[in-house]
Amino acid sequence: MTSLAMDLARWAVDLQPTTEDLALADRSLLDTVAVTVAGTGHPIAELAAQLPEAGRWAVLGHVLDFDDLHMGSTTHVSVVCVPTVLSVGGGARDFLVAAGVMSRLGRALGWSHYSSGWHATCTAGAPAAAAGAASALGLDADGVARAMALAVPAAGGVQRAFGTSAKSLQVGFAADAGVRAARLAAAGATADLTALEQWLDLLRGDPSLVDTSGAAVPGGLAIKVHPCCYALQRPISAVRELRAGLAADDVERVVLRTPAGTLQPLIHARPATGLEGKFSLEYSVAATVLDDRPGFASFTDEAVRRPEAQALVERVRVEPTEGGDWLLAGVLDVEVALRDGSVRSTTLDLPPGSPTRPPTAADMAAKVADCAGERAGRLLAMTWDDAADVVREVVAGRPPAAPVPAGAAAQASPQP
C-alpha cells in the first residue's frame, strides 16, 4: 500500500510544469525577493542572521507581512518555498514542487486547522520545504518522501505568535527544517514514510483532499497590495472606495460587517506596535482613512501610536456575522457615518491581487519599487538562475530603506 508521502513524492518527480505554472513561479520569485529586500531594513534582520540562509531569507520575506498567500490553504506559500529552493541552488520547477506540496497539505489540514489557532504556513511549510529542497538536490521519489517524513518534527507553529517576532521566525524555522531534512535524506537518513500520514491524522487533516491532478499550485496565489495580514486587504480596499475627500475629523463611526471566520487572525483590536497593527481590523481602517494607501510607513510603531489614528480606532465597530470558512468568506459590508449626518457604504467580495483579480505588470513594478527602491531594476531583470546571488548581495549589503509609498501619512516615520 502506498503512502501519502510517496504519492506526493512521485507527483513531484514526475511534474512537468505548464506555461501557466512557470509564469506563476516567476511572479512568485519577483514578489518574494522584493519583500525580502524590504525586510532587510527591519530590526529582526539581526536576529535572523543567526539562522542558515533559507531560514534567514524566509524571516526577512515574512516580517513585513507583504508576501503572497494561497487562499485555499491559508498558507504563505512563496515565502517558505522560494528561499528554500534558492538556498540549495534550485529553480522554478523545484519551487513548484514545494509550492504544490504545501498548497495540497494545507488544504488537507483544512480551515479548522487554521481556525483552531495553528499557523498553517509553518505546519504545511516544513514538509513542503523538504520536498522542494529534495527536488533541487536531485533526489528520487524515495528520497523526496523520506525528506518530507524527516521534516515532520518541525511542522508546527501557532497564531499567538502574530504581532511578535516569533511569527516570522517560525516561518524561517519551517524553511530551515525543510533544507535540513532534505540534506539528511540525501545523506541516507531513514524514515518511516507513514509519519506524514500520522502527522496529518494527529492534526485532524483529511488525506482524501490531497489531489495531485491539475495545476502545480491549485487555485493560484494571491498577491498582497498592502504590507499587512491578508485578511486586511479586503477591508482596506473597501474603505479606500469610500474615503475620497474625507478627513479623519469628518468620520463619526465606521461599521464593518463580515463573517466571523474572516476575523480569525485579526487578534489586536487596540494595537500598540506596528506588528500588532498588521493584525488589527480597527487600525487598518484608521490607517486607510489617514493614509489612503497603507504602506510601510503606516505600520511602524510611531504610525500606530499617532493620536489621530488611536482616536479613529475607537470609532470603528466590527459586527461579525455567522460563519466563514476562509479569510475571504462571504462579503464585507462597510458603512462610514459622517458627522454631517450622511452615510457612505460599499460591499466587497474579493480585493485586488486575489487570483481572480491578479496584479498587472504595472502593479508588480510598483510593488517592487516600493520594496526595493534603487534596486528595483535589478530585481525586475533577475531570473531563477541569478536570484540567489541577488538575495545574498542584498542581505549582506543592507540596502537603503524602501521609499515611503504615495499617500502615506506625513507624520509616520520610515520603516526601520
Secondary structure, 3 states (H helix, E strand, C coil): CCCHHHHHHHHHHHCCCCHHHHHHHHHHHHHHHHHHHHHCCCCHHHHHCCCCHHHHHHHHHHCCCCCCEECCCCECHHHHHHHHHHHCCCCHHHHHHHHHHHHHHHHHHHHHHHHCCECHHHHCHHHHHHHHHHHHCCCCHHHHHHHHHHHHHHCCCEHHHCCCHHHHHHHHHHHHHHHHHHHHHHCCCCCCCCHHHHHHHHCCCCHHHCCCCCCCCCCCCECCCCCCCHHHHHHHHHHHHHCCCCCHHHEEEEEEEEEHHHHCCCCCCCCCCHHHHCCCHHHHHHHHHHHCCCCHHHHCHHHHCCHHHHHHHCCEEEEEECCCCCCCCCCEEEEEEECCCCEEEEEECCCCCCCCCCCCHHHHHHHHHHHHHHHHHHHHHCCCCCHHHHHHHHHHHCCCCCCCCCCCCCCCCCCC
